[in-house]
Structures are given as C-alpha cells and as structure tokens.
Amino acid sequence: MSQSQDLLETRYGRKKTKRNPLVIATVSVAAAIFFNFAIYASFIGKPLASAELTSYEAVDESHIRGNFFALTGDQPASCVFKAYSGAGAIVGYSEVLIPANNDDTKPMSTVVKTVVQASVLKVDDCSVK
C-alpha cells in the first residue's frame, strides 16, 4: 500500500493531509454567527420603517384614499401602497415618502390613482432611504 501511495504522490504531486481542526472550528463559528444574525434580522428584529393601514375608502372610480400610521427612525423612508380590484389584480401603485419621525408614530394619508375602481388598498413594503 505504501508503494502505491508513493507512486500516486510521484505521479500527481499530492500528499494526503488532514484538515486543520482550527480552520474547521473557525469556519463553523463564523457560519453560526452569520445564520443567527440573519434569523434575528429577518424574524425577530424591529423593522427600521413600517406603516400600518388604518382605513381606506374609494374616492371615485379612479382614486382610493388610505389613512395610515407611519413609523421611522432618524432617517426618512418610503412605503409602497398597492390598490387591488375585486378580482385581485393590482390596479394602482404609489410610493409615499415618509419623513423621519424619531420612533414616533405619525398619522398620514395618501391617495392612489387607479386604472379601474379599486376595492382594497394594502401597504406592500417600507424601506429606509
């Protein structure tokens, strides 16, 4: 067996080495820290900006008004509002800029222009600018 291994090392230039346990431990700890942070940021942590829709009403056949509470930190944010028809299709879209309000909820209102009459208005997403 030693002869065949020597022959392989001579032919291919490889030597049989063991993985360094310190490298494996370091990579494992780094991966664990990364995954813990990702889980915390995705599911547990408080969002940097959010909006809670309190009410909405159809103004006319091509507009829908929504009242909402906005929460941002010390940076401005923008929230996306989508209007849906009774069939579930998106018929209107609006991006609303929310000024920084230092972790205080602020009542706001927006009007979304639609292509046909909308029956539902939803906050899709908020992001810090």
Phi, psi and chi 1 to 4 in degrees:
 res  aa     phi    psi   chi1   chi2   chi3   chi4
   1 MET       -  -36.9 -173.6  134.5  159.1      -
   2 SER   -65.4  -37.1  174.8      -      -      -
   3 GLN   -64.2  -44.4 -108.9 -177.2  -13.4      -
   4 SER   -67.5  -35.0   64.0      -      -      -
   5 GLN   -69.0  -40.7 -161.0  150.9   25.2      -
   6 ASP   -62.7  -39.3  -69.8  -20.8      -      -
   7 LEU   -63.6  -43.2  178.8   64.4      -      -
   8 LEU   -64.3  -42.3  -71.6  173.7      -      -
   9 GLU   -64.0  -38.7  -73.5  177.0    9.4      -
  10 THR   -67.7  -41.4  -54.2      -      -      -
  11 ARG   -73.6  -44.5 -177.2  177.7  -71.2  169.7
  12 TYR  -107.6  -11.0  -62.2  110.0      -      -
  13 GLY    74.7   20.7      -      -      -      -
  14 ARG  -102.9  149.0  -69.9 -169.5 -113.7  169.0
  15 LYS  -123.9  143.5  -68.2 -176.5  179.3  179.4
  16 LYS   -75.8  117.1 -168.5  173.4 -175.5  177.8
  17 THR  -123.9  155.2   60.4      -      -      -
  18 LYS   -93.5  150.3  -67.9 -176.7 -179.7  179.0
  19 ARG   -70.1  139.5  -63.7  -96.5 -175.2 -142.4
  20 ASN   -73.4  120.6 -171.1   -7.7      -      -
  21 PRO   -60.7  -28.7  -18.0   25.5      -      -
  22 LEU   -67.9  -39.0 -177.7   61.9      -      -
  23 VAL   -65.7  -44.3  172.0      -      -      -
  24 ILE   -62.3  -43.6  -67.0  172.8      -      -
  25 ALA   -64.9  -41.9      -      -      -      -
  26 THR   -64.3  -45.0  -56.4      -      -      -
  27 VAL   -64.9  -38.9  169.8      -      -      -
  28 SER   -64.9  -43.2  -62.1      -      -      -
  29 VAL   -65.5  -42.5  167.6      -      -      -
  30 ALA   -62.8  -42.0      -      -      -      -
  31 ALA   -65.2  -40.2      -      -      -      -
  32 ALA   -64.3  -41.8      -      -      -      -
  33 ILE   -63.6  -44.0  -70.4  170.7      -      -
  34 PHE   -61.1  -48.4  171.1   76.3      -      -
  35 PHE   -66.7  -36.8  -75.3  118.4      -      -
  36 ASN   -63.5  -42.8  -77.1  -25.3      -      -
  37 PHE   -64.1  -42.1  174.1   74.9      -      -
  38 ALA   -63.0  -41.6      -      -      -      -
  39 ILE   -67.2  -42.4  -70.8  170.2      -      -
  40 TYR   -62.8  -46.8  173.4   78.7      -      -
  41 ALA   -66.6  -33.0      -      -      -      -
  42 SER   -81.9  -39.2  -62.9      -      -      -
  43 PHE  -117.3  -26.5  -59.0  111.2      -      -
  44 ILE  -108.1  -41.8  -59.6  168.7      -      -
  45 GLY   -64.8  151.9      -      -      -      -
  46 LYS   -73.6  133.2 -179.8 -178.6  171.5 -174.2
  47 PRO   -67.2  150.5   22.6  -30.7      -      -
  48 LEU   -73.3  -28.3  -63.4  175.0      -      -
  49 ALA  -146.6  141.7      -      -      -      -
  50 SER  -153.7  159.1   64.4      -      -      -
  51 ALA  -138.8  136.9      -      -      -      -
  52 GLU  -118.4  115.9 -178.6 -179.1  -16.1      -
  53 LEU   -74.0  123.8 -166.8   63.7      -      -
  54 THR   -97.3  -35.9   55.6      -      -      -
  55 SER  -160.6  160.5   65.5      -      -      -
  56 TYR  -149.6  153.0   56.2   87.3      -      -
  57 GLU  -150.0  145.5   63.9  178.6  -18.3      -
  58 ALA   -76.4  124.3      -      -      -      -
  59 VAL   -80.5  -50.5  177.2      -      -      -
  60 ASP  -152.7 -164.3   55.9   25.6      -      -
  61 GLU   -71.8  -14.8  -72.4 -162.4   13.3      -
  62 SER  -123.7   15.1   60.2      -      -      -
  63 HIS  -145.5  144.9  -65.5   89.7      -      -
  64 ILE  -135.7  134.4 -172.1  167.1      -      -
  65 ARG  -105.2  138.8  173.6 -178.2  -67.1  123.6
  66 GLY  -128.2  137.8      -      -      -      -
  67 ASN  -106.8  136.5  -60.7  -45.6      -      -
  68 PHE  -151.6  162.5   61.9   96.8      -      -
  69 PHE  -105.0  130.6  -75.4  107.4      -      -
  70 ALA  -111.2  142.4      -      -      -      -
  71 LEU  -131.9  121.2  173.9   68.4      -      -
  72 THR  -134.5  169.2   62.1      -      -      -
  73 GLY   -92.3 -130.4      -      -      -      -
  74 ASP   -93.0    9.8   56.5   -9.6      -      -
  75 GLN  -124.6  147.1  -63.7  176.6  -16.7      -
  76 PRO   -67.7  159.3   19.9  -26.8      -      -
  77 ALA  -139.1  170.8      -      -      -      -
  78 SER  -133.7  142.0   67.8      -      -      -
  79 CYS  -121.7  143.0  -68.5      -      -      -
  80 VAL  -100.6  127.8  174.1      -      -      -
  81 PHE  -112.8  134.4  -71.8   82.5      -      -
  82 LYS  -123.6  134.9  -69.2 -176.8 -179.9  177.6
  83 ALA  -102.5  136.4      -      -      -      -
  84 TYR  -118.9  145.3  -66.2   86.8      -      -
  85 SER   -81.6  176.3   67.8      -      -      -
  86 GLY   -63.7  -26.6      -      -      -      -
  87 ALA   -82.3   -8.9      -      -      -      -
  88 GLY    99.4    3.0      -      -      -      -
  89 ALA   -83.0  146.9      -      -      -      -
  90 ILE   -75.9  121.5  -62.8  173.4      -      -
  91 VAL  -117.6   -2.5  -64.9      -      -      -
  92 GLY  -160.7  152.7      -      -      -      -
  93 TYR  -147.4  137.7  173.0   91.4      -      -
  94 SER  -149.9  139.2  177.4      -      -      -
  95 GLU  -111.7  123.0 -173.9  171.3  -13.3      -
  96 VAL  -110.2  127.5  177.7      -      -      -
  97 LEU   -83.4  129.3 -177.2   64.9      -      -
  98 ILE  -114.5  120.9  -59.0  169.4      -      -
  99 PRO   -69.7  158.9   21.1  -28.0      -      -
 100 ALA   -62.6  133.7      -      -      -      -
 101 ASN  -131.3   18.5   56.8   11.2      -      -
 102 ASN    49.7   54.9  -62.5  -37.6      -      -
 103 ASP    63.7   20.6  -66.4  -29.6      -      -
 104 ASP  -102.8  140.0  -67.3  -29.3      -      -
 105 THR   -76.5  139.9   55.6      -      -      -
 106 LYS  -128.1  123.8 -178.5  177.6 -176.8 -179.1
 107 PRO   -73.0  133.9   22.4  -27.8      -      -
 108 MET  -140.6  171.2  -63.4 -177.7   77.3      -
 109 SER  -144.0  149.1  169.6      -      -      -
 110 THR  -144.4  153.3 -174.0      -      -      -
 111 VAL  -118.2  126.3  176.0      -      -      -
 112 VAL  -106.1  127.4  178.6      -      -      -
 113 LYS   -82.7  135.2 -174.0  175.0 -179.6  179.8
 114 THR  -123.2  160.4   61.4      -      -      -
 115 VAL   -86.5  -30.3  -68.5      -      -      -
 116 VAL  -134.4  175.5  -63.8      -      -      -
 117 GLN   -65.0  130.3 -173.0  168.1    6.6      -
 118 ALA   -96.9  148.9      -      -      -      -
 119 SER  -115.6  -16.0   59.4      -      -      -
 120 VAL  -138.5  141.8  176.5      -      -      -
 121 LEU  -124.9  131.9 -178.2   67.5      -      -
 122 LYS  -132.6  148.1  -68.6 -176.3  179.5  178.8
 123 VAL   -85.6  121.4  180.0      -      -      -
 124 ASP   -87.8  -49.4 -170.8   41.0      -      -
 125 ASP  -162.8  151.0 -170.5   25.2      -      -
 126 CYS  -127.5  141.5  -68.1      -      -      -
 127 SER  -143.1  149.4   61.2      -      -      -
 128 VAL   -78.8  137.6  175.5      -      -      -
 129 LYS   -92.1      -  -68.2  -70.1  179.9 -177.8
